[in-house]
């Protein structure tokens, strides 16, 4: 009888551990999706910033207008 109770206890623990692992995996997958989306946004922002800096840098190479 004692052995049967121990096996039942182990099976119960295993079931809870499986559920916990699945929950953690779901959270990890969602976080990975969020990170990928944020990386795409960061790349887009970096590209946009780079595009905005090009005209500023090009303007510095030009000579000032004659009225200066």
N, CA, C and O of each residue as an XYZ file, in Angstrom:
272
protein
N       0.829     -1.196      0.000
C       0.000      0.000      0.000
C       0.868      1.253      0.000
O       0.561      2.225     -0.690
N       1.925      1.231      0.755
C       2.809      2.382      0.833
C       3.439      2.676     -0.529
O       3.567      3.833     -0.929
N       3.825      1.626     -1.226
C       4.423      1.776     -2.546
C       3.420      2.380     -3.530
O       3.791      3.213     -4.357
N       2.179      1.975     -3.447
C       1.136      2.498     -4.333
C       0.918      3.999     -4.089
O       0.738      4.768     -5.033
N       0.935      4.399     -2.825
C       0.782      5.827     -2.503
C       1.967      6.641     -3.018
O       1.798      7.754     -3.516
N       3.156      6.079     -2.893
C       4.343      6.775     -3.390
C       4.293      6.934     -4.906
O       4.656      7.985     -5.433
N       3.851      5.911     -5.598
C       3.741      5.980     -7.060
C       2.697      7.021     -7.455
O       2.919      7.796     -8.385
N       1.573      7.045     -6.764
C       0.541      8.036     -7.049
C       1.067      9.447     -6.800
O       0.791     10.365     -7.572
N       1.826      9.612     -5.719
C       2.408     10.922     -5.409
C       3.379     11.343     -6.508
O       3.375     12.498     -6.936
N       4.204     10.413     -6.962
C       5.146     10.714     -8.039
C       4.420     11.058     -9.338
O       4.822     11.981    -10.047
N       3.375     10.336     -9.647
C       2.601     10.625    -10.854
C       1.947     12.005    -10.774
O       1.892     12.730    -11.767
N       1.457     12.362     -9.591
C       0.857     13.676     -9.403
C       1.898     14.772     -9.583
O       1.647     15.772    -10.255
N       3.055     14.582     -8.984
C       4.129     15.559     -9.130
C       4.555     15.696    -10.592
O       4.791     16.801    -11.081
N       4.649     14.574    -11.270
C       5.035     14.589    -12.677
C       4.018     15.360    -13.513
O       4.386     16.121    -14.407
N       2.757     15.160    -13.220
C       1.721     15.882    -13.959
C       1.841     17.385    -13.738
O       1.733     18.161    -14.687
N       2.063     17.800    -12.501
C       2.232     19.231    -12.208
C       3.502     19.775    -12.858
O       3.506     20.899    -13.358
N       4.566     18.998    -12.855
C       5.806     19.444    -13.483
C       5.630     19.571    -15.001
O       6.131     20.520    -15.605
N       4.933     18.635    -15.608
C       4.662     18.724    -17.046
C       3.866     19.983    -17.376
O       4.137     20.661    -18.367
N       2.884     20.285    -16.535
C       2.078     21.485    -16.754
C       2.936     22.744    -16.594
O       2.814     23.686    -17.377
N       3.791     22.755    -15.593
C       4.669     23.897    -15.366
C       5.635     24.078    -16.532
O       5.852     25.199    -16.992
N       6.207     22.994    -17.003
C       7.130     23.070    -18.136
C       6.413     23.595    -19.378
O       6.962     24.425    -20.103
N       5.208     23.125    -19.627
C       4.448     23.598    -20.786
C       4.124     25.086    -20.664
O       4.208     25.827    -21.644
N       3.759     25.515    -19.475
C       3.476     26.937    -19.245
C       4.721     27.782    -19.479
O       4.659     28.822    -20.135
N       5.849     27.334    -18.942
C       7.099     28.059    -19.145
C       7.486     28.095    -20.626
O       7.969     29.116    -21.117
N       7.278     27.005    -21.323
C       7.573     26.960    -22.750
C       6.696     27.942    -23.521
O       7.179     28.634    -24.417
N       5.421     28.007    -23.182
C       4.515     28.946    -23.849
C       4.963     30.390    -23.638
O       4.934     31.201    -24.563
N       5.376     30.699    -22.414
C       5.850     32.046    -22.108
C       7.131     32.337    -22.894
O       7.294     33.432    -23.433
N       8.023     31.376    -22.957
C       9.275     31.546    -23.679
C       9.029     31.783    -25.169
O       9.678     32.635    -25.776
N       8.110     31.046    -25.751
C       7.781     31.224    -27.167
C       7.212     32.619    -27.405
O       7.575     33.278    -28.379
N       6.335     33.068    -26.533
C       5.753     34.403    -26.676
C       6.827     35.485    -26.539
O       6.823     36.461    -27.288
N       7.735     35.314    -25.596
C       8.815     36.283    -25.427
C       9.719     36.314    -26.657
O      10.194     37.380    -27.050
N       9.956     35.165    -27.259
C      10.766     35.113    -28.476
C      10.088     35.875    -29.605
O      10.748     36.600    -30.349
N       8.782     35.717    -29.737
C       8.035     36.466    -30.756
C       8.143     37.971    -30.508
O       8.335     38.752    -31.441
N       8.020     38.362    -29.257
C       8.120     39.782    -28.908
C       9.518     40.305    -29.239
O       9.660     41.394    -29.794
N      10.544     39.533    -28.900
C      11.914     39.959    -29.187
C      12.144     40.104    -30.686
O      12.780     41.063    -31.125
N      11.641     39.175    -31.464
C      11.808     39.263    -32.921
C      11.111     40.506    -33.463
O      11.656     41.202    -34.320
N       9.918     40.783    -32.970
C       9.191     41.978    -33.411
C       9.940     43.251    -33.015
O      10.027     44.193    -33.803
N      10.478     43.280    -31.801
C      11.235     44.443    -31.351
C      12.522     44.626    -32.159
O      12.923     45.754    -32.444
N      13.163     43.521    -32.525
C      14.378     43.619    -33.336
C      14.056     44.192    -34.716
O      14.817     45.001    -35.247
N      12.943     43.779    -35.290
C      12.528     44.340    -36.579
C      12.251     45.836    -36.456
O      12.646     46.617    -37.321
N      11.581     46.228    -35.392
C      11.294     47.643    -35.180
C      12.579     48.434    -34.975
O      12.716     49.549    -35.480
N      13.513     47.858    -34.237
C      14.782     48.533    -33.994
C      15.553     48.718    -35.295
O      16.121     49.783    -35.534
N      15.575     47.690    -36.133
C      16.246     47.809    -37.429
C      15.590     48.900    -38.276
O      16.275     49.700    -38.914
N      14.265     48.923    -38.272
C      13.548     49.933    -39.050
C      13.870     51.334    -38.534
O      14.077     52.253    -39.325
N      13.911     51.498    -37.226
C      14.242     52.802    -36.648
C      15.678     53.207    -36.966
O      15.942     54.373    -37.262
N      16.603     52.258    -36.908
C      18.000     52.562    -37.224
C      18.130     52.969    -38.686
O      18.852     53.913    -39.008
N      17.438     52.265    -39.565
C      17.472     52.602    -40.990
C      16.872     53.989    -41.218
O      17.407     54.783    -41.992
N      15.788     54.267    -40.558
C      15.126     55.567    -40.691
C      16.035     56.694    -40.185
O      16.131     57.748    -40.813
N      16.694     56.468    -39.059
C      17.610     57.468    -38.523
C      18.773     57.686    -39.487
O      19.193     58.820    -39.719
N      19.284     56.603    -40.041
C      20.385     56.715    -40.992
C      19.960     57.512    -42.221
O      20.721     58.340    -42.723
N      18.751     57.264    -42.703
C      18.247     57.996    -43.856
C      18.065     59.481    -43.543
O      18.265     60.329    -44.412
N      17.693     59.790    -42.322
C      17.501     61.186    -41.941
C      18.835     61.905    -41.787
O      18.892     63.120    -41.981
N      19.901     61.203    -41.447
C      21.203     61.823    -41.240
C      21.919     62.096    -42.554
O      22.761     62.993    -42.610
N      21.621     61.371    -43.586
C      22.305     61.552    -44.865
C      22.131     62.967    -45.399
O      23.133     63.580    -45.766
N      20.926     63.525    -45.466
C      20.816     64.906    -45.960
C      21.541     65.915    -45.075
O      22.065     66.907    -45.581
N      21.582     65.685    -43.783
C      22.277     66.611    -42.894
C      23.775     66.589    -43.178
O      24.415     67.639    -43.233
N      24.325     65.414    -43.354
C      25.748     65.290    -43.630
C      26.080     65.873    -44.998
O      27.124     66.506    -45.156
N      25.226     65.676    -45.977
C      25.463     66.195    -47.320
C      25.439     67.716    -47.302
O      26.189     68.339    -48.053
N      24.617     68.328    -46.486
C      24.531     69.773    -46.396
C      25.781     70.408    -45.825
O      26.092     71.553    -46.155
N      26.496     69.706    -44.989
C      27.712     70.253    -44.383
C      28.848     70.354    -45.397
O      29.727     71.200    -45.242
N      28.851     69.518    -46.424
C      29.905     69.536    -47.428
C      29.759     70.696    -48.404
O      30.731     71.108    -49.038
N      28.566     71.210    -48.520
C      28.338     72.311    -49.454
C      28.873     73.636    -48.891
O      28.928     73.850    -47.680
N      29.258     74.502    -49.813
C      29.746     75.817    -49.395
C      28.555     76.657    -48.916
O      27.438     76.456    -49.392
N      28.768     77.583    -47.995
C      27.662     78.421    -47.537
C      27.169     79.330    -48.679
O      27.922     79.633    -49.605
N      25.934     79.748    -48.605
C      25.407     80.643    -49.641
C      26.219     81.934    -49.686
O      26.880     82.276    -48.705
N      26.182     82.665    -50.815
C      27.014     83.865    -50.979
C      26.715     84.979    -49.981
O      27.596     85.798    -49.719
N      25.533     85.044    -49.424
C      25.217     86.142    -48.522
C      25.841     85.984    -47.129
O      25.644     86.859    -46.285
N      26.586     84.904    -46.857
C      27.230     84.735    -45.547
C      28.549     85.399    -45.511
O      29.232     85.359    -44.487
